[in-house]
Amino acid sequence: MQKVIFHLDMDAFFASCEQMVNPNFQNQPLVIAHQSRRSIITTSSYEARKFGVKTAMPLYQALALCPNLVVVEPHFSLYSHTSQRVWSLIRKKFTKRVELNSIDEAFLDVTAIVGKYGSPARMAQKIRESIKKEIGITCSIGISYTKFLAKMATDLNKPNGQTEIWPETLSTQLWPISLDKMQGVGLATHKLLVNELKIQTIGDLVRCDEERLLAAIGRNGSVLKKQALGLSSDLINPYLQKPKSISHEITLEIPLTNLEELEDLLFTLTQNNLIRLNRQQMVTQGVGVSLRYHWANEKKEVFDKLKHLKRQSRQLSLTQPTTNLETIFAALKECFEKLYLEGKPVILLGVTFHKLQENNYFHQLSLTENDCPSIQANVNQLLWDINHRLKSQKVYYGSHLDIQEGKYLKDYQEVKLNQEIRKEKRK
């Protein structure tokens, strides 16, 4: 029996949450970033994207493209709370067969219930209308019979849209799409397929001889081809096991060499990971940083995947399991400082939490530390609960004050001035 799989993806989720709680931000070009010109954009609203503003772009460049850009500090408790409301709504009103993929997207298996709505399209429409009415934000839905095809369908009609892909429409809807838009095809794979096999579209991949794919990129070539033919997984698991690790990485729009910009991005990635860690009710006793340097090819070398796209990584074990932002960020900074070669341009930065455990608030006391980890854990949880209820990051440690208020004190006056200028413009 052919399944009906939905892929539900919230539109510009962080930006949409800010527009939801602040009517003044509605229909305004908006980005989520720390209030410093050196910050990296975490998310941009669709209004901002019309000016060419993109995720992972430096804030100063975005302001040059869009002088009236609204810059909002990230409020991760708000995003976590809104996410929980969305998935609670889906499970209560539509289906419990929900497999979360991230804070703002999930797969739904609606095979058994779609009939009562008349068609997959009508059910998807009903879901989108319910989220808009009850939560106040929009989403896009891809409809198909495998998870891969549903996810690809979502991107064909964003924002606030829906698209269906079925076996009879694969060749007309999916195959003409450029290969670099295919899920699972990264920068390295794309370059190899284009340069060695002259593959430009998903259709070219489908028509390519499998032995040539195997020789070029190994077993992944066969996996990608099967996905494009509609032969991949349709299994939705609503009872996924607790993760063994949590990771978040970002590929930058422009390579970065400025240490402050990189530290700002590292902090944002850490906060994102911490949301997911708390949602899983877990603690971490290991952290890691990975980065990749930009290959400018100044020496006119022949492209070598292993040499030019190799990641550098560093891990560190913590004394005690924790969810403390200060402790985790300090360890990640130590990892980063041991990795980073000053002045060398970074194109990718990632953060990983590993050695995860259930958060039961019980820790072995340390005789060499001044503070008690179990008390620290309770304080952390209390802060998290308060901010969660307030739907915003209102309470935090004094040691984070410089980060919350622009991060770098030497820029503080400039930040406040820019804030006042933007307020006056909005009036």
C-alpha positions in Angstrom: 0.0 0.0 0.0 1.3 3.4 -1.0 1.7 5.7 2.1 0.8 9.3 2.3 3.7 11.2 4.0 3.6 14.9 4.9 6.7 17.0 5.5 5.7 20.1 7.6 8.2 22.9 7.7 7.6 26.2 9.5 8.3 29.3 7.4 11.3 31.3 8.6 10.5 30.0 12.0 12.6 32.2 14.4 11.6 35.4 12.4 8.0 34.4 12.3 7.9 33.9 16.1 9.2 37.4 16.6 6.6 38.8 14.2 3.9 36.8 15.9 4.5 38.3 19.4 5.3 41.9 18.2 2.7 43.4 15.7 5.2 46.2 14.8 7.4 43.6 13.1 4.6 42.3 10.9 5.5 42.6 7.2 8.8 44.2 8.1 12.2 43.0 6.8 13.6 41.3 9.9 16.6 39.2 10.9 17.6 37.3 14.0 21.1 38.3 15.1 22.9 39.7 18.1 23.0 43.5 18.2 26.5 43.9 16.8 27.6 44.7 13.2 29.9 41.7 13.4 27.1 39.3 14.1 26.0 36.5 11.7 22.4 36.3 10.8 20.6 33.2 12.2 17.3 33.6 10.3 15.8 36.2 8.0 12.1 36.9 7.3 10.8 36.5 3.7 10.4 40.3 3.6 14.2 40.6 4.2 15.0 37.9 1.7 13.5 40.1 -1.1 16.5 42.5 -0.5 19.0 39.7 -0.9 19.4 39.2 2.9 20.2 35.5 3.7 20.9 33.3 6.6 24.6 33.1 7.6 25.3 36.6 6.1 27.2 39.1 8.2 24.9 41.7 9.7 26.8 44.7 8.3 26.3 43.3 4.8 22.6 42.8 5.4 22.2 46.4 6.6 23.9 47.6 3.5 21.4 45.7 1.3 18.5 46.8 3.5 19.1 49.9 5.6 15.6 49.6 7.2 16.3 46.1 8.4 14.8 45.2 11.8 17.5 43.4 13.9 16.1 41.3 16.8 18.1 39.5 19.4 17.4 35.8 19.5 14.8 34.6 22.1 15.3 30.9 22.2 12.8 30.2 24.9 10.1 31.8 22.7 11.1 29.5 19.8 11.1 26.4 22.0 7.7 27.3 23.5 6.1 28.0 20.0 7.5 24.7 18.6 5.9 22.7 21.5 2.6 24.4 20.8 2.7 23.5 17.1 3.5 19.8 17.6 1.0 19.6 20.4 -1.7 20.9 18.1 -0.8 18.5 15.4 -0.9 15.5 17.7 -4.1 16.6 19.3 -6.1 17.5 16.2 -4.6 15.5 13.4 -2.2 12.6 14.1 0.1 11.2 16.7 2.3 9.7 14.0 4.8 12.6 14.1 8.5 12.2 13.7 10.3 15.4 14.7 13.2 16.3 12.4 14.1 19.6 14.2 12.6 22.4 16.2 10.6 23.6 13.2 10.0 20.6 10.9 8.5 17.1 11.1 7.3 14.2 9.1 3.7 13.0 9.5 2.3 9.6 8.4 -1.4 10.4 7.6 -2.0 7.2 5.5 -4.7 5.9 7.8 -6.7 9.1 8.3 -6.3 11.1 5.1 -9.5 9.6 3.7 -11.8 11.5 6.1 -10.5 14.8 4.7 -11.3 13.8 1.1 -7.8 14.2 -0.2 -4.2 14.8 0.9 -4.4 18.3 -0.4 -7.4 19.1 1.7 -5.9 17.7 4.8 -2.7 19.7 4.3 -4.8 22.8 3.8 -6.7 22.2 7.0 -3.4 21.7 9.0 -1.9 25.0 7.6 -5.1 26.9 8.4 -5.2 25.5 12.0 -1.6 26.5 12.7 -2.2 30.0 11.3 -5.4 30.5 13.3 -4.3 28.9 16.6 -0.6 29.7 16.7 -0.3 32.7 14.4 2.5 31.6 12.1 2.6 29.9 8.7 4.0 26.6 7.4 4.6 24.8 4.2 3.8 21.1 3.5 5.2 18.7 1.1 3.0 15.7 0.2 4.3 12.4 -1.2 4.9 8.7 -0.6 8.4 8.8 0.8 10.1 11.1 3.3 12.7 12.3 0.8 10.1 13.2 -1.8 7.9 14.9 0.8 10.8 17.0 2.0 11.7 18.0 -1.6 8.1 18.9 -2.3 8.0 21.3 0.6 10.7 23.5 -1.0 8.8 23.8 -4.3 6.1 26.1 -2.8 7.4 28.2 0.1 6.3 30.1 2.1 2.8 29.2 3.1 2.2 26.7 0.4 1.9 23.0 -0.3 3.0 20.7 -3.1 2.3 17.0 -4.0 4.7 14.6 -5.8 3.5 11.2 -6.9 5.0 8.5 -9.1 3.4 9.8 -12.3 4.8 13.3 -11.8 8.4 12.5 -10.8 9.8 13.2 -14.2 8.1 16.6 -14.6 8.3 17.9 -11.0 11.4 16.5 -9.5 13.9 15.6 -12.2 14.2 19.0 -13.8 15.5 20.5 -10.5 19.1 21.5 -10.3 21.3 18.9 -8.6 22.5 21.4 -5.9 18.9 21.7 -4.7 18.6 18.0 -4.0 18.5 17.0 -0.3 21.6 15.0 0.6 23.8 16.6 -2.1 26.4 18.7 -0.4 29.1 21.0 -1.8 31.7 18.2 -2.3 29.3 15.7 -3.9 27.9 18.4 -6.2 31.3 19.4 -7.5 32.3 15.8 -8.1 29.2 14.9 -10.0 29.3 18.1 -12.1 33.0 18.0 -12.8 33.4 14.3 -13.4 30.1 13.1 -14.7 28.6 16.4 -16.1 25.4 15.9 -14.1 23.5 19.2 -13.8 19.9 18.1 -12.7 18.3 15.4 -10.7 17.1 13.8 -14.0 20.7 13.6 -15.2 21.5 11.7 -12.0 18.6 9.3 -12.6 19.8 8.6 -16.1 23.4 8.1 -15.2 24.9 4.7 -15.2 25.1 3.3 -11.6 28.7 2.0 -12.1 29.9 5.5 -13.0 28.1 6.9 -9.9 29.8 4.2 -7.7 33.2 5.1 -9.1 32.7 8.8 -8.6 31.1 9.1 -5.1 30.8 5.5 -3.8 27.6 3.9 -2.4 26.0 7.3 -1.8 25.5 7.6 -5.6 23.2 4.6 -5.5 21.3 6.0 -2.5 20.7 9.3 -4.2 19.5 7.7 -7.4 17.0 5.5 -5.5 15.7 8.5 -3.7 15.2 10.4 -7.0 13.3 7.3 -8.3 11.0 7.2 -5.3 12.5 4.1 -3.8 13.6 5.4 -0.3 12.1 5.2 3.2 8.5 5.8 4.1 8.9 4.8 7.7 7.7 7.3 10.3 8.9 6.6 13.9 7.1 8.7 16.5 9.0 6.9 19.3 12.6 7.8 18.4 15.2 6.9 21.0 17.0 9.7 22.8 19.8 11.0 20.7 23.4 10.0 21.4 24.6 13.5 20.3 23.2 16.8 19.2 24.8 18.9 16.5 24.2 22.2 14.6 26.4 23.6 11.9 26.1 26.5 9.4 27.8 27.1 6.1 28.5 30.8 5.8 27.5 33.1 3.0 30.9 34.8 3.1 34.1 33.3 4.6 34.9 34.8 8.0 38.3 35.7 9.4 37.2 38.1 12.2 37.6 36.3 15.6 34.7 38.3 17.2 32.3 37.4 14.4 33.3 33.7 14.7 32.8 33.8 18.5 29.4 35.4 18.0 28.4 32.6 15.6 29.8 30.0 18.0 27.6 31.4 20.8 24.5 31.3 18.6 25.1 27.7 17.6 25.6 26.8 21.3 22.3 28.4 22.2 20.5 26.5 19.5 22.0 23.2 20.7 21.0 24.0 24.2 17.4 24.4 23.2 17.4 20.9 21.8 19.3 19.5 24.8 16.7 20.9 27.2 13.8 19.7 25.0 15.2 16.2 25.3 15.5 16.7 29.1 19.2 15.7 28.9 22.6 16.9 30.0 25.9 16.8 28.2 29.4 15.9 29.4 31.2 16.3 26.1 31.3 19.1 23.5 33.0 19.6 20.2 33.7 22.1 17.5 34.2 21.5 13.8 35.2 23.9 11.1 36.1 24.0 7.5 38.3 26.6 5.9 37.5 28.3 2.6 39.3 27.0 -0.5 40.2 30.1 -2.5 42.4 28.2 -4.9 45.0 30.9 -5.0 47.7 28.4 -6.0 45.5 27.2 -8.9 45.5 23.6 -7.6 43.3 20.8 -9.0 40.3 20.3 -6.8 40.9 17.5 -4.3 37.9 16.6 -2.0 39.9 15.1 0.8 42.5 18.0 0.8 40.3 21.0 0.2 37.0 20.1 1.9 38.5 18.4 5.0 36.9 19.4 8.3 39.0 20.2 11.4 37.4 19.1 14.7 38.2 19.2 18.4 36.4 17.6 21.3 36.5 18.2 25.1 35.1 16.2 28.1 33.5 18.2 30.9 34.0 17.5 34.6 30.3 17.1 35.2 27.2 16.6 33.0 25.6 20.0 32.6 23.1 22.2 30.8 24.9 25.4 31.9 25.4 27.8 29.0 28.4 29.5 30.6 30.2 26.2 31.2 29.5 24.7 27.8 30.3 27.9 25.9 33.7 28.2 27.7 34.6 24.6 26.7 33.6 25.2 23.1 35.7 28.4 23.0 38.6 26.4 24.2 38.1 23.8 21.5 37.7 26.6 18.9 40.9 28.4 20.0 42.9 25.2 19.7 41.6 24.7 16.1 41.5 28.2 14.6 44.4 29.5 12.6 44.3 33.2 12.9 43.5 35.0 9.7 42.4 31.9 7.8 38.9 32.2 6.3 36.3 29.9 7.8 33.4 28.8 5.6 31.7 26.3 7.9 31.3 26.2 11.7 29.6 23.5 13.8 28.9 22.6 17.4 28.3 19.1 18.9 27.2 17.9 22.3 28.0 14.3 23.0 28.1 11.9 26.1 24.5 12.8 26.7 22.6 11.6 29.7 19.1 11.9 31.2 18.8 15.1 33.3 17.8 13.8 36.7 19.6 16.6 38.7 21.8 14.1 40.6 25.5 14.7 40.3 28.6 13.5 42.1 29.9 16.3 44.3 33.3 17.7 43.4 35.9 18.4 46.2 38.0 20.5 43.9 35.4 22.9 42.7 34.0 25.9 44.6 30.4 25.5 43.4 28.1 22.5 43.8 27.1 21.0 40.4 23.8 19.8 41.7 22.8 23.3 42.9 24.1 24.7 39.6 21.9 22.3 37.6 18.8 23.3 39.6 19.6 27.0 39.0 19.9 26.3 35.3 16.6 24.5 35.2 14.9 27.3 37.2 16.2 29.9 34.6 15.1 27.7 31.8 11.6 27.3 33.3 11.2 31.0 33.9 12.3 32.0 30.4 10.1 29.3 29.0 7.0 30.7 30.8 7.9 34.3 29.8 8.4 33.0 26.2 11.6 35.1 26.0 15.1 35.2 27.3 14.4 37.6 30.2 16.5 36.1 33.0 20.2 35.1 32.6 23.5 35.1 34.4 25.3 38.4 35.0 28.3 37.0 33.2 26.2 36.8 30.0 25.2 40.5 30.2 27.8 41.6 27.6 26.6 38.9 25.2 22.9 39.8 25.7 23.5 43.5 25.3 25.6 43.5 22.1 28.2 41.1 23.3 31.2 43.3 22.8 31.4 46.3 25.1 33.5 48.4 22.8 30.5 48.3 20.3 27.8 48.9 22.9 27.3 52.6 22.3 27.2 52.0 18.5 24.6 49.2 19.1 22.4 51.4 21.2 22.6 54.3 18.7 21.7 52.0 15.9 18.7 50.7 17.9 17.5 54.3 18.5 17.9 55.2 14.8 15.8 52.1 13.7 13.1 53.1 16.3 12.9 56.6 14.9 12.7 55.2 11.3 9.8 52.9 12.3 7.9 55.9 13.7 
